[in-house]
Amino acid sequence: MSAKDGVKKIHAVPHYHFDVEWWKTEEGYNRDVAEILDKALEMLDANEEFTYVIDQALALRPYWRSRPETREKISRYVKEGRIELVGGTLCSPDENIPTGEALARQYVYGKKFLEDEVGGKVETAWEIDGFGHPAQFGQFVFARGVQNWRDPSEPIHFLWESPDGTKLLSNWWAAHYIGFSPPSLSAASFMAFKSELLVRTDYEGARTDCATLMFPFGSDFTPPVEKWPEMLKKWSAAGGSPEVEFSLPRRFFDEIRAEQGGEFPVVSGELNPLLTGCYESREKVKRLCRKSQYAIMDAEKWSAIAWSRGAEYPKEKLDAAWELILTNDFHDIICGTGTDKVYRNTIRRYAEAMAAIEEAGSAAREKLAALADTRGAGAPVVAFNSLNWSRRELLRVPAESLGDIAGCETFSAVGPAGEPLHCQLSNGHVLVHAVLPAMGFAVVNIKPGAKTQRGGAPKPSGLSVSDLSMENEYLKVTLDPRTGCLASVFDKESGRETLDCSRYLGNEILAEEDAGNLWTVQKTGERWEGKRYRSAIRLIESGPVRAGFESRGRHKDMDRVQRVYLEAGSRRVDFETDIDFKGRDMRVKAMFGAAAGGKPVFETPFYSEPRNPGHWCAQNWVDISNGKRGLAVLNSGNPGMDAETDCMGLVLFRSVSVFSAAYLRYLARNMASILRASAEAKEIMKKGLGHAEWALYEHHGITLREWSSEGGMSMKGVFTPDHLAPFIAMTKPAECWERGMHSFRYAIYPHAGDWKAASLPRAGVEFNTPAVALGSGKAKGPLGRSASLFSAGEDAAAIMVALKKAEKSDALVARAYDALGDGSKLRFSNSGPAIARARKTNITEDEKGSALRVNSGAVAASLSKWEIGTFLLELSGAAK
């Protein structure tokens, strides 16, 4: 008995997969969408049994707004249950590279259009082309979802459990989301249709106990096929088994839930990794993603607090910036797998978003700076900390902003309590450490000269430099005299060495020849270690605030400048690396060996994931610890990491081209394996199945190479003749060769205990959220020289990622998550108008959760382990 004999029913789901940009830009794909949706509406009109799925807001919105005459019909078919709006997101995002908060906003902004404007109700998550899925995905979405990729040996119907215990009923299309669609003959020939149907039923039926399956009818940017209704009728008339009917995902999920009584295999954790070269392709996109998302969260918090005190909330400006950022989170855009034209559009969108973010954030901070008492001798600076905990932070104040004292050679400073602070001049900036209250400000007055008039000089900072070493009270950092890399980071508290330099020096640059495409790394075995190259080393800073060394030298096809800094009173060692790249087809990493070995732990969206050694995507940090001590690598937008049990390689960038000598070397060294995989893929294609790509996964980089170019002429359709153009011009340098200057900022963080004891989630957020220092006039503000403007409590395990004005009411919305996985406590209060009423809600703010007790303007709440919590806070009195 074959697997298909146990399958009784097939839900045929017509759809198309939409790309915001990939081979074409938005304009080209939106033209294709018009043809697709015109055809879908025509078939819905002609056949009352026909159904259709639309999978993201941007797959419909341009058509909806440019073709107003279709709106009534689309909304009617949605309400009648013949069109299902799935996904719920603005676009189909990558789920590993963006921040957790950006993933949450996909649903906020997707809902604004799909539900509030079109009138649908999104009930099914739809991530059919995402490059892997994080463990916390279930907390973002609905009761059921369609996923892209899993281990082929796993069941296709399962309950996917998030770390907090949320379970998402899921369907995995093992034979791909492409089905019964051109260029397959099954779109035109009944015999081919019958063959694909039976083969797919057998293939997927073997991977489930359910008697009901859901099959995709459609592909990337292909209109629905007129012959589909005829094919289904012909199948039914011939007594075909299993039964096949046009359907929608929600009908399918309701049916299998009833059939199985809710009993399904449970799968826990992430569905990763997949197409890992995406973590590093077009590296500037990744760094701007991180920078823009932390910047807008910062600006939004200050705007919300200022609004609670009477300022206008810049909703239109912030919404526009979020939409630009979220559009760039589309999986082929943020993963860097689009053409050079797409890349330039991406950079443009980030520039527009950052301009709006800066304008909104600056206006809010200026409004709030008026609350500070900035009187006293010297130039006042108001420093802002948007995080929900107090922190000691390095302020970089432009000397030119200090008015009459801007030209001085030495400076001193007074902190908010009148305490003397160390200052140091560095590249036109005055460096000074200040303790900043949670979600608040502190005032520092900067004066000319080395001593303040009141209080004298500050106590010695404990920072010193000797030969090629620098040390503070926690660490002693020593450079290798030949390369300028780190030869030692000695932990003075534990009395132990932090680095293992037996294979690589600390921050050693390793270049590997990489013949892959934009999706996958394909190593040829050629590699160049940094220890082979000499450097010119010089001391660039030596003061009471920060010490630093710089090393300059060559490397394979590049010039490099590496700077390393140690601050007084800090356990963090910071790096700035500039690379002028002149080669191609290379992958470049910064290496760090960990003396205390252990299983690597990666920060992922709203979670920290222990992982096996390998190539993975990280949010802000990766840690290796033995439980007693460890070493973390922090990044500011370089998510790719090669991690072993004793070594981490932070990937800085990849250079990729259409065709090269490296590609030929890879083919020659792997030809036998490539031929075996190609034969397997050919057999899959002969059966009419769409997952031949996975048979070639080990050698994926030999395909889709034309995307590493300017692209073609954007002809109508999917794989069109213009895909040949890049091969004709393959010697022409492209943006993705990555030639030119690249600048990176990252750090290491030696610590005691494991990642929880070191509070690495907080350390990573701090590294990506610099304090903002604002020059100010002198005034007697009502809140003094240091004040917290909003509070989320003092539990170190709770991280508040968002504070904003509610989407549809005059209230504040706060979102926080349990960052250590043990549960945590929150206590919200506002220094302005007090909180009058509060309740929990969901990410899209449309669920009325339980009311929370308000006591003297403060609200206590709790988060279960790894929970992402969203809270609606209504203000009293002078609030809106």
QUITABEL-V128525 format. One record per helix or strand of 2 or more residues. SS is the DSSP state (helix for helix, strand for strand). FROM is the first residue (numbers start at 1). LEN is the number of residues. If there is no record, write none. Layout:
BEGIN
ss=<SS,SS>
from=<FROM,FROM>
len=<LEN,LEN>
END
This chain:
BEGIN
ss=<helix,strand,helix,strand,helix,helix,strand,helix,strand,helix,strand,strand,strand,helix,helix,strand,helix,strand,helix,strand,helix,helix,helix,helix,helix,strand,strand,helix,strand,strand,strand,strand,strand,strand,strand,strand,strand,strand,strand,strand,helix,strand,strand,strand,strand,strand,strand,strand,strand,strand,strand,strand,strand,helix,helix,helix,helix,helix,helix,strand,helix,strand,strand,strand,strand,strand,strand,strand,strand,strand,strand,strand>
from=<3,9,26,52,57,68,83,100,124,137,144,157,167,185,190,212,228,243,249,265,276,283,315,331,340,379,391,399,411,420,424,429,440,464,469,475,486,496,508,523,530,535,546,558,572,586,601,607,614,621,629,640,647,661,692,697,705,721,735,740,760,772,786,790,798,812,824,835,851,854,858,868>
len=<4,7,21,3,10,12,3,15,3,4,4,5,6,3,16,7,10,4,12,4,4,26,14,4,30,7,8,7,4,2,3,8,9,3,3,5,6,2,7,7,3,8,10,10,10,9,4,4,4,5,7,4,9,26,4,6,3,8,3,13,9,4,3,2,8,7,7,7,2,2,6,8>
END
